[in-house]
Amino acid sequence: MPELHALIAGASRGLGLGLAREFLAREWHVIATVRGENPPPDMEELSAAYPRQLMVEPLDVVVDDEIVELRERLSDRRLDLLFINAGIAHGADERLAATSAREFAHVMLTNAYGPMRTIEALNDLVRPDGVIAVMSSGLGSIANNRTGTWEVYRASKAALNMLMRNFAARDTSRTLLVIAPGWVRTDMGGPNATLDVDTSTRGIADVITARRGTPGLAFLNYKGETVPW
Ligand SMILES: NC(=O)c1ccc[n+]([C@@H]2O[C@H](COP(=O)([O-])OP(=O)(O)OC[C@H]3O[C@@H](n4cnc5c(N)ncnc54)[C@H](OP(=O)(O)O)[C@@H]3O)[C@@H](O)[C@H]2O)c1
């Protein structure tokens, strides 16, 4: 079987770290990006366990120079999966009325602009039968929003989804995925979330494996079910 290569952006903890771990266990080669020069202890441990399969690279998705430098360092690489997981949230009680313009911009830049800028810069490394995916959220579904809450976060993930649809209008040949991971016990999801990281990331890896080679864009949850836009 040929070697498979993934890049997971925002892999320091939570779902990103879980995805890196899952693909490594499936014998993929993984480029895991973290913010700053010093990988966190969990990533060091993973590097020690998979010295030949894992490469750790610095990337802050809202710093253009870092995206450009990463692209240069990876110029001779080819990817079967480019997965942008990075994201931030301020919780269910977040209200637009209490959010400064600066903070609104920060969430939008981190959750929508940065992920798509990274995809714009790196997508030419992805093979024709490869997958380009973003970590969105069920909360990014406009059709399903009947309860409000998470006001700015929802808007940022809806913006991310729209930007993926723009991208899909230009890239009609590769597999493009907008993923909703479920409610997961991470720093962001909190201790009361219904899923553990392994269940979500195993499901997401299965979805990616099943969709690889199928052209076009889909908004899917970790079980492979379609999420309404
Ligand atoms: N947990 C859930 O229930 C849930 C549900 C739906 C969607 N999601 C989405 O899943 C993704 C991962 O969430 P999580 O639950 O694993 O959250 P998390 O534990 O808070 O982890 C967030 C990850 O994003 C990285 N990140 C944040 N800003 C970044 C930036 N500017 N550049 C690069 N990396 C950045 C963080 O890196 P640092 O360690 O450097 O901060 C960290 O690795 C997010 O996109 C989130 O919106 C999560």
The ligand as an ORCA input file, in Angstrom:
! r2SCAN-3c Opt
* xyz 0 1
  N     -15.048     20.350     21.247
  C     -16.209     20.468     20.628
  O     -17.263     20.059     21.164
  C     -16.282     21.063     19.248
  C     -17.538     21.052     18.621
  C     -17.644     21.581     17.338
  C     -16.510     22.079     16.707
  N     -15.309     22.086     17.349
  C     -14.151     22.619     16.612
  O     -13.092     21.689     16.645
  C     -11.829     22.369     16.547
  C     -10.948     21.900     17.687
  O     -11.616     22.204     18.908
  P     -11.234     21.560     20.316
  O     -12.513     21.233     20.964
  O     -10.175     20.545     20.142
  O     -10.675     22.882     21.018
  P      -9.372     23.171     21.897
  O      -9.086     22.023     22.784
  O      -9.625     24.515     22.465
  O      -8.201     23.237     20.804
  C      -8.166     24.269     19.846
  C      -6.983     24.044     18.953
  O      -6.937     25.104     17.984
  C      -5.626     25.678     18.024
  N      -5.637     27.091     17.628
  C      -6.401     28.089     18.109
  N      -6.098     29.244     17.489
  C      -5.118     28.958     16.581
  C      -4.381     29.714     15.647
  N      -4.557     31.049     15.495
  N      -3.471     29.084     14.864
  C      -3.249     27.763     15.009
  N      -3.899     26.972     15.890
  C      -4.825     27.574     16.680
  C      -5.199     25.518     19.478
  O      -3.822     25.725     19.599
  P      -3.154     26.308     20.993
  O      -2.946     25.116     21.877
  O      -1.905     26.957     20.530
  O      -4.136     27.289     21.569
  C      -5.656     24.085     19.724
  O      -4.761     23.180     19.142
  C     -12.169     23.853     16.571
  O     -12.183     24.350     15.262
  C     -13.560     23.885     17.169
  O     -14.275     25.039     16.782
  C     -15.158     21.583     18.608
*
